[in-house]
Amino acid sequence: MGTTAPAPSADTERKRKNMNAFEHFGPEHTLTLLFIMAAVSAGLVLSKKLSDVKAVALARILSFAALFGETLQDLLLIRDGGDIMGFLPLHLCNLGIFVNLAASFSHGKVRRFFSEISLLLIMPGAAGALLFPDWNYRPFWSYLPILCFLTHSLTVFIPLLLLVKKKVSVSASHFWYHMLFLLIVTPPVYFLDRMAGTNYMFLNYPPEGSPLQWIYGITGDKFYLLGLAVLVILILIAEYAVCFLARKIFSRR
């Protein structure tokens, strides 16, 4: 049986008080999404002409650019009086920055491990964040939305670049990659959330206005984590199914 949503977070309260906050899928947000889609598509088309060496070099440069953007964003937030405990790089998208660095600087099985995690586990989360940003409590043209849109767009583009250049070998037999990664990173993040009152990886409660609120409404607080786990597994199964079908279709051409 469902339950009511958790008490509003501090960011939610700021969002309600800030008349300059932008709405999900409002004019600015929608135009930004269209621009990101066009930029990513154009980048992938152009990347097909790059040699493997240049493509990997580009992935490395963009991974460092994402890390720089994330660091700059956090420094500016701390300068504005924010608590550093709220800006640690522990959301799944933030972890994706380091996953992309590992994928672009490694080789062989290690690259396959990190690149597949980036493509099928991290990238959907980054795309979801672009669609339902929780940084919309700030004015659209302020530094936080600009940097967040930039870093999340890079987190979407980098694994697609590696896929286009065939540096990712998607296989259902690699399903355990994601389970192992989550088993390593989730417990310490969960305990930090409980001890410090943070909400990294949205393990305590869903961000306002996101589809994760639907999960919370169905499962309630008691089974919220179980609902998240089931959602992740279902998304991964769907992605592997799509990849399998796409491989079958293109192999017949």
Summary of the structure (lengths in Angstrom):
residues: 253
radius of gyration: 18.5
end to end distance: 48.5
largest distance: 58.2
contacts: 743
relative contact order: 0.14
helix: 73%
strand: 1%
